[in-house]
Amino acid sequence: MPLTANDSSAPIAHKAEGADPYAWLQERDTDAVLDYLKAENSYLDAQLAHQGPLRETLFQEIKGRILETDLSLPSPWGPYLYYTRTTAGDEYARHYRCPRPADDSLTVDESREQLLLDPNALANGGFFSLGAFSISPDHQRLAYSLDTTGEEIYTLFVKELASNKVSELSFDNCDGSMTWANDSLTLFFGELDDTHRPHKLLRYRLDGTAAEEVFHEPDGRFFLHCYRSSSERQLLLSLGSKTTGETWALDATQPQLPFTCLAPRVEGHEYDVDHGLLDGQWTWFIRSNRDGINFALYQAADNGAIPEQDDWQLLVPHNPEVMLDGVTLNAAAMTLSLREGGLPIIEVHPRDLPVYRVQLPDAAYSLHVQNSLEFSSERIRLRYEALNRPAQVRQLQLADGQQQVLKETPVLGPFDPEAYVSQRLWATAADGTQVPISLVVKRDCLGQPTPLYLYGYGAYGESLDPWFSHARLSLLDRGVAFAIAHVRGGGELGEAWYRAGKQEHKHNTFSDFIACAEHLIAQGLTSAQQLAISGGSAGGLLIGAVLNQRPELFKVAIAEVPFVDVLNTMLDPELPLTVTEYDEWGNPEELEVYARIKAYAPYENVRAQAYPALLVIAGYNDSRVQYWEAAKWVARLRATRTDGNPLLLKTELGAGHGGMSGRYQGLRDVALEYAFILNILGLA
């Protein structure tokens, strides 16, 4: 039975007086708003009722590929192995440890294991998100934080691991971070301001003394974050906006002292700091963009004092073709995370040995340092995956580059990675720029037009490296190809790629995505009538913008927690995170910026035209993208569009930005979206 649309049962939001007729939907917790959202949810349920059997089939398919009872790869630290275990039927993994074997193997002794945390018991069927999970340096205590609403406001706890006694720390508005000093008694944690920004760092000793403010960041553009250095000898306080950084340091053995600044902030100067060994000497490592946008690496000897900028010595120079994304430090090696040609590269600098790059089997992939293990370790762990290859944890011998696959995420049932073809394509944007596309399709569908699911994001310099998905196999096996448009605004091709898709260049993000869609059609890989598109958060803004610009190019779209009311949100500095976002989008109080954002804002540009079928997902407790952005957008679309295609809004009334928290709940959400797409594409 096909979906119906524009029928009399569709909720119609009333229009209020004023410039924004749907602004009343921002009145949180009022009966009118809740009634409207519930009406939209009921309408969606009714419209999709006939898809119930397909949704259940998809859910069982996806669940059937996942090893529901599984043990994570144990991580050795001090006298213990730390690991998690999932159990069939449970939404969340449990956290354990056991004594470390004398032979330094990774063999878990279940007879001696200790349960550290059971999220299933703590969640009690509701929303659950674990923030910090931090073992004290002496392994005697566990500090953890919980969000039970989806609002990303956390409650802090400390568990005595010898007695299992749990204490709740009576602090409000916590950001969820918990960082130990080396005395295993002092904790540092962040506090949120009224706009949901971590703005204060507090120090608390477990002897019951009152928490003490040690740092306050008044500038609304800057977030603060505290962490331990790789050497575990320093505590580092990072302050960062979208364009500028500043770092303060404190001896981890002297937590009662004040932090000291390494380099006072200068607008446009981004840098981050770590501490480790170089040629056997304790050394500060500073990744900085002061000499070029792709960052260089500097070092400064640790002589007991915090180094000033004049002390920084160049270690790895800036390369205009290669982005230096990050640095991982071990006692005997320095590992660089690079980006070149749109792909992640791992480059290892072992002490007194030649530099080398990690060799990998696929043309398009995702790769990062998953775990540096202990500072003294001669090994690190890499996480590697491709569109057709399940995630692997690879152990890398730092000295010689030898790799060993320690664990590959299992795919149950019939699965052959060679049955799927992964490709890297390049589309030509309107200004001639080459835009990469990662694509996967079942081998027997290669060379013919197929239904295609195109995903995009393009913001904040985030890179959408190809990833494997158990769920996606349900699309691929039904003849649907999957592609990622690596548009400007992301970080795939370095800092310049990011800058070319933000602020006054934001239009490039949208035109790149359209160019990718047109390229896929021109190459005979799909057609407009077979093309589904999807994006979430800032990627939802992308979806909203391209639907306004080229609605005829797409058959169906999904927008998850979409940032579609960008103009009104950026005009309200009282909303969470607005001020911090000025560096990404601009401040619309400036007339030029106002005009620029208004020209592409999805909500502002809804027109009387035909739109594709559209499913929109929102989270009522979302602190990053407010629920009303999706609700207002759908209301305006419903009142303005000229088509009869399905238009559905689902608001998760008990969830936040990431949707429902449990693993089975998440699979059911995916099944709903896939069933919607397959129905619209005529494949169900």
SELUM-86702 format. One line per field, with one value per residue (C-alpha): residue number from 1; residue in one letter; x, y, z. Coordinates in steps of 0.05 Angstrom, whole numbers, always signed. Example, Ala and Ser with C-alpha at 12.3 -4.5 7.8 and 13.67 -1.06 7.14 Angstrom:
nr: [1,2]
rest: [a,s]
px: [+246,+273]
py: [-90,-21]
pz: [+156,+143]
This chain:
nr: [1,2,3,4,5,6,7,8,9,10,11,12,13,14,15,16,17,18,19,20,21,22,23,24,25,26,27,28,29,30,31,32,33,34,35,36,37,38,39,40,41,42,43,44,45,46,47,48,49,50,51,52,53,54,55,56,57,58,59,60,61,62,63,64,65,66,67,68,69,70,71,72,73,74,75,76,77,78,79,80,81,82,83,84,85,86,87,88,89,90,91,92,93,94,95,96,97,98,99,100,101,102,103,104,105,106,107,108,109,110,111,112,113,114,115,116,117,118,119,120,121,122,123,124,125,126,127,128,129,130,131,132,133,134,135,136,137,138,139,140,141,142,143,144,145,146,147,148,149,150,151,152,153,154,155,156,157,158,159,160,161,162,163,164,165,166,167,168,169,170,171,172,173,174,175,176,177,178,179,180,181,182,183,184,185,186,187,188,189,190,191,192,193,194,195,196,197,198,199,200,201,202,203,204,205,206,207,208,209,210,211,212,213,214,215,216,217,218,219,220,221,222,223,224,225,226,227,228,229,230,231,232,233,234,235,236,237,238,239,240,241,242,243,244,245,246,247,248,249,250,251,252,253,254,255,256,257,258,259,260,261,262,263,264,265,266,267,268,269,270,271,272,273,274,275,276,277,278,279,280,281,282,283,284,285,286,287,288,289,290,291,292,293,294,295,296,297,298,299,300,301,302,303,304,305,306,307,308,309,310,311,312,313,314,315,316,317,318,319,320,321,322,323,324,325,326,327,328,329,330,331,332,333,334,335,336,337,338,339,340,341,342,343,344,345,346,347,348,349,350,351,352,353,354,355,356,357,358,359,360,361,362,363,364,365,366,367,368,369,370,371,372,373,374,375,376,377,378,379,380,381,382,383,384,385,386,387,388,389,390,391,392,393,394,395,396,397,398,399,400,401,402,403,404,405,406,407,408,409,410,411,412,413,414,415,416,417,418,419,420,421,422,423,424,425,426,427,428,429,430,431,432,433,434,435,436,437,438,439,440,441,442,443,444,445,446,447,448,449,450,451,452,453,454,455,456,457,458,459,460,461,462,463,464,465,466,467,468,469,470,471,472,473,474,475,476,477,478,479,480,481,482,483,484,485,486,487,488,489,490,491,492,493,494,495,496,497,498,499,500,501,502,503,504,505,506,507,508,509,510,511,512,513,514,515,516,517,518,519,520,521,522,523,524,525,526,527,528,529,530,531,532,533,534,535,536,537,538,539,540,541,542,543,544,545,546,547,548,549,550,551,552,553,554,555,556,557,558,559,560,561,562,563,564,565,566,567,568,569,570,571,572,573,574,575,576,577,578,579,580,581,582,583,584,585,586,587,588,589,590,591,592,593,594,595,596,597,598,599,600,601,602,603,604,605,606,607,608,609,610,611,612,613,614,615,616,617,618,619,620,621,622,623,624,625,626,627,628,629,630,631,632,633,634,635,636,637,638,639,640,641,642,643,644,645,646,647,648,649,650,651,652,653,654,655,656,657,658,659,660,661,662,663,664,665,666,667,668,669,670,671,672,673,674,675,676,677,678,679,680,681,682,683,684]
rest: [m,p,l,t,a,n,d,s,s,a,p,i,a,h,k,a,e,g,a,d,p,y,a,w,l,q,e,r,d,t,d,a,v,l,d,y,l,k,a,e,n,s,y,l,d,a,q,l,a,h,q,g,p,l,r,e,t,l,f,q,e,i,k,g,r,i,l,e,t,d,l,s,l,p,s,p,w,g,p,y,l,y,y,t,r,t,t,a,g,d,e,y,a,r,h,y,r,c,p,r,p,a,d,d,s,l,t,v,d,e,s,r,e,q,l,l,l,d,p,n,a,l,a,n,g,g,f,f,s,l,g,a,f,s,i,s,p,d,h,q,r,l,a,y,s,l,d,t,t,g,e,e,i,y,t,l,f,v,k,e,l,a,s,n,k,v,s,e,l,s,f,d,n,c,d,g,s,m,t,w,a,n,d,s,l,t,l,f,f,g,e,l,d,d,t,h,r,p,h,k,l,l,r,y,r,l,d,g,t,a,a,e,e,v,f,h,e,p,d,g,r,f,f,l,h,c,y,r,s,s,s,e,r,q,l,l,l,s,l,g,s,k,t,t,g,e,t,w,a,l,d,a,t,q,p,q,l,p,f,t,c,l,a,p,r,v,e,g,h,e,y,d,v,d,h,g,l,l,d,g,q,w,t,w,f,i,r,s,n,r,d,g,i,n,f,a,l,y,q,a,a,d,n,g,a,i,p,e,q,d,d,w,q,l,l,v,p,h,n,p,e,v,m,l,d,g,v,t,l,n,a,a,a,m,t,l,s,l,r,e,g,g,l,p,i,i,e,v,h,p,r,d,l,p,v,y,r,v,q,l,p,d,a,a,y,s,l,h,v,q,n,s,l,e,f,s,s,e,r,i,r,l,r,y,e,a,l,n,r,p,a,q,v,r,q,l,q,l,a,d,g,q,q,q,v,l,k,e,t,p,v,l,g,p,f,d,p,e,a,y,v,s,q,r,l,w,a,t,a,a,d,g,t,q,v,p,i,s,l,v,v,k,r,d,c,l,g,q,p,t,p,l,y,l,y,g,y,g,a,y,g,e,s,l,d,p,w,f,s,h,a,r,l,s,l,l,d,r,g,v,a,f,a,i,a,h,v,r,g,g,g,e,l,g,e,a,w,y,r,a,g,k,q,e,h,k,h,n,t,f,s,d,f,i,a,c,a,e,h,l,i,a,q,g,l,t,s,a,q,q,l,a,i,s,g,g,s,a,g,g,l,l,i,g,a,v,l,n,q,r,p,e,l,f,k,v,a,i,a,e,v,p,f,v,d,v,l,n,t,m,l,d,p,e,l,p,l,t,v,t,e,y,d,e,w,g,n,p,e,e,l,e,v,y,a,r,i,k,a,y,a,p,y,e,n,v,r,a,q,a,y,p,a,l,l,v,i,a,g,y,n,d,s,r,v,q,y,w,e,a,a,k,w,v,a,r,l,r,a,t,r,t,d,g,n,p,l,l,l,k,t,e,l,g,a,g,h,g,g,m,s,g,r,y,q,g,l,r,d,v,a,l,e,y,a,f,i,l,n,i,l,g,l,a]
px: [+0,+32,+39,-16,-2,-37,-97,-145,-112,-45,-33,-36,+0,-36,-2,+8,+15,+84,+145,+153,+84,+109,+151,+99,+127,+187,+144,+171,+127,+62,+1,-6,+65,+63,-5,+21,+84,+43,-6,+52,+78,+8,+3,+70,+49,-15,+19,+73,+29,+29,+105,+105,+121,+178,+206,+205,+239,+293,+303,+311,+357,+403,+402,+416,+482,+507,+541,+496,+539,+611,+674,+712,+786,+816,+862,+921,+933,+974,+956,+891,+858,+798,+742,+668,+619,+553,+499,+441,+378,+415,+416,+484,+553,+577,+646,+694,+766,+808,+880,+931,+962,+1034,+1051,+1023,+971,+901,+868,+809,+803,+727,+735,+770,+735,+703,+640,+656,+591,+526,+490,+430,+414,+427,+385,+324,+293,+298,+348,+420,+486,+552,+597,+662,+688,+753,+794,+839,+914,+919,+862,+822,+765,+720,+694,+635,+579,+508,+458,+389,+349,+387,+399,+475,+474,+508,+507,+575,+591,+652,+654,+703,+724,+745,+677,+632,+607,+579,+577,+537,+573,+523,+543,+495,+501,+561,+588,+604,+679,+719,+795,+839,+902,+958,+939,+877,+838,+830,+781,+772,+705,+670,+608,+559,+533,+462,+478,+503,+576,+630,+655,+683,+734,+725,+771,+743,+780,+745,+757,+691,+717,+675,+689,+734,+731,+800,+784,+729,+724,+678,+683,+620,+657,+705,+695,+740,+764,+812,+853,+914,+976,+1003,+1060,+1008,+1054,+1013,+941,+922,+865,+846,+805,+781,+734,+724,+784,+828,+860,+895,+924,+942,+983,+990,+1036,+991,+1026,+1011,+936,+928,+970,+942,+946,+998,+986,+1032,+1014,+961,+906,+915,+856,+865,+920,+899,+944,+940,+990,+1016,+1074,+1119,+1190,+1235,+1303,+1294,+1280,+1214,+1187,+1127,+1095,+1055,+1013,+1002,+977,+1019,+1062,+1007,+935,+952,+990,+1062,+1091,+1138,+1175,+1201,+1245,+1214,+1261,+1211,+1177,+1121,+1153,+1138,+1128,+1200,+1221,+1183,+1229,+1203,+1198,+1152,+1145,+1080,+1061,+1010,+989,+984,+941,+971,+908,+938,+995,+999,+1057,+1089,+1155,+1192,+1153,+1113,+1054,+1025,+954,+955,+905,+929,+887,+824,+847,+873,+947,+984,+1058,+1103,+1168,+1201,+1261,+1327,+1292,+1267,+1200,+1146,+1072,+1022,+1003,+930,+890,+833,+828,+778,+776,+772,+833,+852,+893,+842,+885,+957,+955,+1003,+1055,+1110,+1078,+1115,+1048,+988,+920,+890,+817,+809,+747,+720,+651,+656,+701,+679,+718,+784,+827,+898,+958,+1018,+1089,+1117,+1189,+1180,+1108,+1085,+1010,+965,+889,+869,+795,+747,+676,+638,+582,+538,+504,+525,+573,+630,+665,+685,+611,+612,+653,+681,+701,+728,+697,+707,+652,+666,+633,+604,+670,+712,+733,+740,+696,+709,+654,+660,+613,+596,+550,+537,+583,+527,+495,+559,+554,+478,+434,+412,+374,+425,+428,+473,+496,+528,+550,+600,+612,+660,+719,+693,+714,+663,+713,+681,+653,+623,+551,+517,+450,+471,+477,+401,+402,+460,+430,+366,+405,+412,+481,+508,+552,+583,+591,+655,+633,+670,+659,+685,+758,+771,+821,+851,+838,+829,+773,+738,+747,+719,+653,+640,+620,+616,+633,+577,+542,+598,+574,+506,+532,+583,+528,+486,+547,+558,+486,+490,+555,+526,+467,+512,+555,+494,+500,+430,+374,+336,+277,+322,+360,+352,+391,+404,+440,+436,+447,+489,+480,+405,+417,+451,+391,+342,+383,+390,+316,+298,+349,+340,+279,+270,+339,+317,+262,+265,+302,+314,+335,+356,+357,+365,+394,+344,+322,+393,+377,+330,+375,+437,+398,+384,+448,+409,+401,+451,+515,+493,+551,+603,+575,+589,+658,+625,+564,+575,+536,+472,+469,+516,+474,+519,+518,+443,+432,+480,+447,+377,+395,+406,+370,+323,+265,+268,+270,+213,+176,+112,+142,+141,+187,+209,+181,+211,+221,+245,+270,+277,+295,+253,+311,+363,+407,+447,+391,+325,+265,+227,+274,+247,+176,+174,+205,+154,+97,+119,+131,+62,+30,+71,+92,+52,+64,+27,+89,+94,+118,+129,+156,+178,+197,+231,+200,+250,+315,+367,+414,+435,+365,+346,+404,+398,+429,+363,+325,+376,+367,+292,+302,+346,+294,+240,+283,+303,+231,+209,+263,+250,+176,+186,+236,+186,+230,+181]
py: [+0,+66,+125,+177,+250,+317,+281,+312,+278,+314,+362,+435,+483,+549,+612,+667,+741,+769,+756,+684,+652,+588,+619,+595,+525,+549,+553,+490,+447,+484,+442,+473,+453,+383,+370,+390,+347,+287,+298,+296,+232,+200,+221,+189,+125,+122,+137,+85,+32,-11,-12,-47,-116,-88,-50,-113,-152,-99,-97,-172,-172,-119,-150,-218,-193,-168,-212,-192,-225,-203,-184,-121,-123,-116,-56,-69,-14,-22,-87,-98,-112,-66,-87,-87,-143,-140,-191,-209,-172,-117,-46,-28,-59,-74,-51,-99,-111,-171,-180,-172,-239,-250,-266,-198,-233,-207,-269,-251,-290,-291,-324,-262,-207,-148,-113,-38,-10,-37,+16,-31,-27,+48,+63,+26,+27,+102,+147,+135,+166,+154,+215,+204,+135,+150,+102,+137,+130,+83,+40,+46,+90,+100,+169,+169,+216,+202,+239,+209,+259,+272,+345,+333,+356,+305,+279,+260,+196,+164,+90,+59,-4,-42,-35,-18,+43,+96,+170,+221,+288,+344,+391,+422,+437,+392,+380,+307,+312,+283,+286,+256,+287,+239,+236,+197,+242,+306,+312,+368,+376,+427,+468,+493,+564,+583,+572,+501,+521,+491,+556,+538,+487,+464,+426,+377,+333,+270,+290,+327,+398,+445,+447,+505,+545,+544,+576,+616,+630,+691,+694,+660,+633,+590,+520,+493,+421,+389,+326,+287,+289,+226,+224,+229,+281,+342,+365,+408,+458,+471,+533,+536,+574,+553,+595,+607,+565,+573,+520,+522,+468,+442,+390,+330,+316,+387,+395,+448,+498,+544,+529,+567,+591,+567,+619,+673,+671,+710,+712,+660,+622,+550,+505,+444,+414,+347,+323,+263,+241,+262,+229,+205,+275,+301,+348,+392,+381,+437,+430,+500,+536,+599,+583,+555,+531,+457,+460,+446,+411,+444,+419,+452,+420,+409,+444,+448,+512,+521,+540,+606,+613,+635,+567,+528,+492,+467,+392,+377,+436,+460,+425,+460,+392,+352,+367,+351,+328,+304,+273,+210,+201,+139,+133,+107,+138,+196,+181,+234,+232,+265,+279,+276,+271,+266,+205,+194,+175,+148,+166,+137,+168,+115,+136,+126,+89,+109,+144,+103,+106,+52,+10,-8,-51,-6,+56,+92,+80,+106,+102,+131,+116,+82,+71,+89,+38,+56,+110,+58,+11,-8,-17,+24,+4,+30,+27,+13,+4,+14,+17,-58,-80,-85,-47,-77,-63,-69,-73,-35,-49,+21,+2,-36,-24,-96,-100,-153,-154,-165,-162,-153,-134,-198,-198,-258,-296,-296,-239,-232,-164,-180,-182,-106,-56,+7,+65,+135,+182,+257,+306,+375,+431,+494,+531,+474,+445,+370,+340,+269,+217,+150,+97,+25,-20,-94,-123,-152,-83,-50,-13,-3,+52,+34,+67,+107,+135,+197,+223,+290,+336,+391,+432,+446,+415,+345,+290,+237,+182,+118,+73,+4,-8,-74,-39,-13,-84,-86,-31,-58,-127,-97,-64,+5,+37,+82,+143,+198,+268,+297,+369,+432,+452,+384,+370,+314,+354,+395,+463,+500,+451,+469,+544,+540,+516,+563,+635,+672,+608,+566,+563,+517,+462,+461,+468,+413,+365,+381,+371,+302,+283,+306,+269,+204,+213,+233,+172,+127,+103,+127,+174,+230,+183,+134,+183,+186,+238,+244,+286,+304,+366,+413,+359,+370,+443,+417,+373,+431,+479,+432,+413,+486,+496,+432,+393,+358,+325,+279,+228,+224,+257,+244,+301,+282,+336,+386,+455,+487,+549,+575,+649,+654,+611,+652,+716,+690,+693,+664,+597,+542,+547,+605,+651,+596,+585,+656,+633,+579,+615,+689,+737,+757,+821,+845,+864,+829,+764,+769,+773,+716,+668,+688,+671,+597,+584,+525,+550,+620,+594,+545,+560,+541,+484,+409,+375,+302,+256,+277,+246,+292,+269,+313,+304,+342,+347,+365,+420,+430,+434,+453,+409,+469,+477,+413,+427,+498,+474,+418,+466,+515,+461,+431,+499,+520,+462,+444,+368,+309,+272,+245,+296,+266,+291,+247,+280,+234,+263,+228,+238,+289,+303,+231,+200,+142,+115,+39,-4,-39,+26,+54,-5,+5,+78,+57,+5,+59,+104,+49,+24,+95,+101,+32,+46,+112,+82,+27,-28,-51]
pz: [+0,-20,+27,+24,+30,+41,+68,+118,+177,+167,+226,+206,+252,+262,+238,+288,+274,+261,+217,+241,+241,+274,+329,+379,+371,+411,+474,+505,+550,+533,+518,+449,+429,+459,+428,+360,+366,+390,+332,+283,+316,+312,+239,+224,+260,+219,+153,+165,+198,+135,+137,+205,+176,+134,+193,+235,+178,+172,+248,+252,+191,+221,+291,+260,+232,+299,+350,+408,+461,+452,+489,+471,+461,+531,+544,+590,+641,+703,+740,+702,+635,+624,+576,+562,+548,+510,+525,+479,+499,+536,+509,+536,+546,+617,+640,+673,+693,+712,+735,+680,+660,+679,+606,+584,+540,+530,+560,+605,+671,+680,+748,+774,+736,+771,+746,+746,+717,+691,+649,+639,+714,+715,+653,+680,+611,+601,+565,+585,+563,+597,+597,+635,+652,+687,+730,+781,+771,+831,+803,+868,+843,+783,+766,+719,+696,+671,+628,+636,+594,+530,+550,+558,+630,+674,+745,+774,+813,+846,+860,+910,+873,+936,+970,+910,+950,+902,+920,+880,+877,+890,+834,+783,+709,+698,+627,+643,+643,+702,+703,+758,+786,+804,+877,+858,+906,+865,+808,+758,+723,+678,+691,+638,+632,+613,+539,+552,+543,+588,+619,+688,+712,+784,+830,+881,+932,+956,+1028,+1026,+1019,+976,+902,+882,+818,+786,+719,+687,+612,+601,+525,+498,+437,+477,+506,+560,+567,+617,+601,+622,+579,+545,+596,+653,+684,+665,+668,+608,+603,+531,+513,+442,+395,+323,+303,+364,+419,+486,+532,+606,+642,+713,+744,+755,+822,+847,+834,+887,+846,+792,+718,+676,+604,+548,+496,+507,+454,+390,+343,+289,+325,+340,+379,+423,+471,+496,+539,+527,+511,+455,+450,+521,+549,+576,+524,+508,+439,+408,+344,+318,+255,+267,+205,+160,+160,+157,+223,+241,+302,+352,+413,+475,+528,+596,+643,+700,+676,+626,+558,+525,+450,+440,+467,+413,+364,+296,+294,+235,+186,+154,+89,+44,+15,+79,+140,+208,+245,+309,+348,+391,+439,+468,+504,+442,+384,+359,+314,+267,+241,+173,+116,+44,-19,+22,+61,+132,+138,+199,+199,+254,+279,+322,+364,+327,+270,+200,+193,+158,+138,+155,+94,+83,+34,+10,-35,+10,+84,+155,+200,+267,+329,+374,+434,+449,+507,+563,+552,+559,+509,+445,+410,+392,+366,+301,+281,+208,+166,+95,+64,+49,+106,+179,+230,+251,+311,+286,+332,+305,+328,+332,+319,+254,+230,+235,+238,+269,+265,+338,+326,+268,+282,+264,+213,+225,+170,+97,+85,+35,+31,-40,-59,-52,-92,-58,-103,-99,-151,-164,-182,-213,-173,-204,-195,-223,-155,-153,-98,-74,-68,-33,-61,-46,-87,-92,-145,-187,-192,-217,-283,-283,-255,-184,-128,-89,-18,-16,+52,+68,+125,+108,+171,+228,+190,+208,+160,+137,+125,+96,+150,+152,+174,+190,+177,+109,+83,+83,+31,-9,-13,-40,-96,-65,-72,-16,-26,+16,-14,+17,+7,+27,+100,+121,+135,+85,+44,+100,+132,+65,+48,+113,+104,+33,+62,+120,+132,+65,+28,+58,-10,-34,+13,-22,-93,-80,-57,-118,-163,-131,-143,-215,-226,-200,-248,-307,-297,-304,-232,-212,-232,-199,-190,-154,-110,-34,+7,+81,+132,+206,+248,+205,+151,+160,+141,+78,+62,+74,+30,-30,-26,-34,-90,-131,-106,-173,-166,-109,-97,-21,+36,+110,+156,+227,+281,+224,+236,+189,+227,+226,+218,+277,+320,+305,+322,+393,+435,+495,+460,+475,+435,+390,+407,+399,+329,+304,+279,+237,+208,+224,+269,+234,+275,+220,+159,+109,+148,+159,+84,+71,+120,+99,+27,+44,+111,+96,+138,+107,+36,+33,-31,-66,-106,-108,-56,-52,+1,+68,+137,+192,+260,+321,+395,+445,+495,+442,+469,+404,+352,+386,+370,+343,+283,+252,+276,+246,+181,+172,+189,+137,+85,+98,+87,+26,-18,-80,-82,-53,-29,+42,+94,+163,+229,+286,+352,+402,+465,+511,+472,+453,+395,+385,+386,+431,+471,+471,+416,+399,+401,+352,+305,+305,+286,+227,+206,+205,+161,+114,+107,+89,+36,+6,+2,-34,-82,-99,-70,-16]
